[in-house]
Amino acid sequence: MKKQKYFYVLVILLTPLLIITTGMRMALSPVFIHIEYRLPNFPPDQYGFSLSDRLYWADFSIGFIAGKIDKQTFSSATLSDGSPLFNEREISHMVDVRNLTVAMLWTWRFLALGFAILLLLHRKEESKNKLFHALSKGAKTTLGIIAVILIFLAINFNQLFTAFHRIFFEGDTWLFFYTDSLIRLFPLKFWQDLFIFIGMLSVGLSLLFIFIDKKVKVTVRS
């Protein structure tokens, strides 16, 4: 009985990680950038990138950090005038981002597979009820985490953005000039909207888990 209790506590603790990494995985799809760059308040590039340039090179960059494009191909990318797309500092940072992203993707895959197996193993009404109750508690915890992040986002996004990079990257390796391709492709507005996008997806998934838990309870009672 004690072991079972600890098991469901673990489910509660891992649920926020599953939900948030799912939001991050969905943010890596082409859908976000195709919407983001077309927003009326998205800042244009002052140094020459057109909308099609941004879409192409952003998709290329996301393909690299997701592990779909190798470092050699990424490093050797050039603009129409033959100049390198990214300088050495940008490439080094993107390699760090790639390592972090690939680790996140594997974490998401293991969690998604693990939770899928749990759903298959909890077919009986009583155990299914306990599992979804734990998922619901984890979802409510996620809502709390997202609320805190969105409050910081509203108060001072720059501070939140800086804190995030200081946690995951060394020194000032993530700081660039406005003329660098990374800033031209992914200005601060992009990251602000990305945080909101992941947050709203996480909220939606959390509410879905809470809704399913309530439906399961109703089914069990009836």
N, C-alpha and C positions, 0 to 999 in steps of 0.2 A: 504493500500500500504506500509506503514511504517512497519507494523507488518510482512508483507511478506518479506521485506528487512532484518529485524532482523532474521527472520527464516532462510534465506539462509546464513546469516553470521554465524549463529550457526552451520549449516551444514558444512561450510568451516572449522570452528574451530574443529569440532568433527571428520572430515575426517582423519586427521593425526593419531588421537587416534585409529580409526577403523583400519587403514592400519597397524600401528605398532603392535597393539595387535593381529591382524591376523597373522602377521609374527611370533610373539612370540608363538601363539597357534600352528602354523605349526612346530615350532622348538621343541615342546614337543612330536612330533610324533617319532616313532622308526627310521624313515628314517635318521635323522641327525646323531644320535650316530653310526648307522651301517656304515655310510660313513666315519664319523670323525675318528673312531678308526682304520680304515683300510688305512688311508692316510699314504704315505711313510715317511713323516716328523713328524708324531705324536709320541711324546716321549714314549718309553716303560716304564712300571713300574719296578723300580729297586728293589722292595721289594717282588715280587712274583706273582702279578696278571697277569694271561694270558689274551689273547684277549677274550676268552669265559667268563672268570671271570668278566672282565670289562663290557662286553655287558650285562651280566646277572644282575650285581649289579647296573649298571647305569640305566637300564630299571626299576629295582626295586625302585631306588631312585626317578626317574622321576614319577613313579606311585604314590609314597608317596606325593610329592609336588603338584601333580595334584589332590590330594584328592581321589585317587582310593585305596590306602592302608592305613589302620588305624595306629595310632601311636604305639599301642601295638605291632603289627606285625613288624613294622619298627624298633622299639627299641630293640626287642628281636632277631633280625637277627644275626646269628653267622657264622663265617668262618669254613672251613673244620676241623680245629684243635679245634673247640669249643670256640674260643675266640670271643668276641663281634665284630661285623663288625664296629660299630661306638661307640665312647666314648660319655660321657654325653655332652661335649661341642659341638660336631658335631651334636648330636641329637637336642640340643637346637637351634642351628643355622638353621637346616633343618626345624624345626617347624616354625621359623620365615619366612623362604623362602616359606614354604607351605602356610602360611597365605597370603603372598604377591601374590603368584601365583594363589591361589583360587580367590582372589579379582580381579586379572587381568582377569581370565577366565570368571567370572560373568560380568565384564565390557564388555568384548568382546562379550559375548552372547547377552546382552542387546543392544549393538550398532549394531550388525549384524541383530538382529530382527528388531530394529528400522529402519535401512536403508532398509531392505527388505520390510517393510510396506510402506516406502516412495516411493519405486519403484512401488509398486502396486497402490498407490494413484496418482502417476504422470503419468498417461497413455496418457493424451492429449499431443499433440506435443509441444505446447508452454510451458506447465509446465514441461514436460520431459526435454526440452532444458534448462530451468532455473536450474533444479535440477542437471543435468549432468555438467552444467557450474560451479555450486558451488562445485561439487565433483572434477572437474578438478582443480579449484583453490586450494582446500584443498590438492589435490595430489601434486601440485607444491610446496605448503608449506612443505609437507612431504619430498619432494626431497631436499629442502633446509636444513631441520633438519638432514636428513640422511647424506648430504654432510658434514655438520659441525662435526657430530659424526665420520665419516670416516676419516676426516682430523685429529681429535684428536687421532683416532685409529692409524693412520700412524705415527704421531709425537711421542706420548707417551701413549701407551695402559695402562701401569701400573698406570699412573696418572688418566686416565679415569676410570679404574677398581676400584681404591681406592676411587675416588670421588663418584662413583655409590654406593658403599657399605656404605660410610659414610652418604649418604642421606637416605638410606632405612634401615640401621641397626645401633644399638646403640654400641658405644665404639669400642672395638676390638674383638667383639664376632665372627667375620668372619675370623679371622686369625688362621691358623693351622700349625702344623708341617708337614714336607715333608713325614713323616712316617704315618700320619693320612690317613684313607681310602678316605676321601673326596678329598684330594689333589692327591692321587694315582689314583682315578677314574676320577677326573676333574681337571687336571693341567691347568696352565695359558693358554697354547696353545688351550685347549678346549674352554675356554671362549672367547679368541680372535677370533677364527673361528666362534663361536656362534654369536657374535656381527656382524661379516661380513655376516653370513647366514641370520640373521634377516634383516639386512640392504639391502641385495640384493633382498630378497623376497618383502620387502617394496617398493623398487625401481621398481620392476616388476609390482606390483599391482598399484602403482602410474601411471606408464606409460600406463597401461591398462585403467585406468579411463580417462586419458588425450586423449587416442586414441578413446575411446567410445564417449567422448564429441565431438570430431571432426567429427565422423561418424554421430552422431545425428544432428549436424549442417548441414552437407551435405544433409541429408535426408529431413530436414525441408526446405532448400532452393530449392531443386528439387521438 
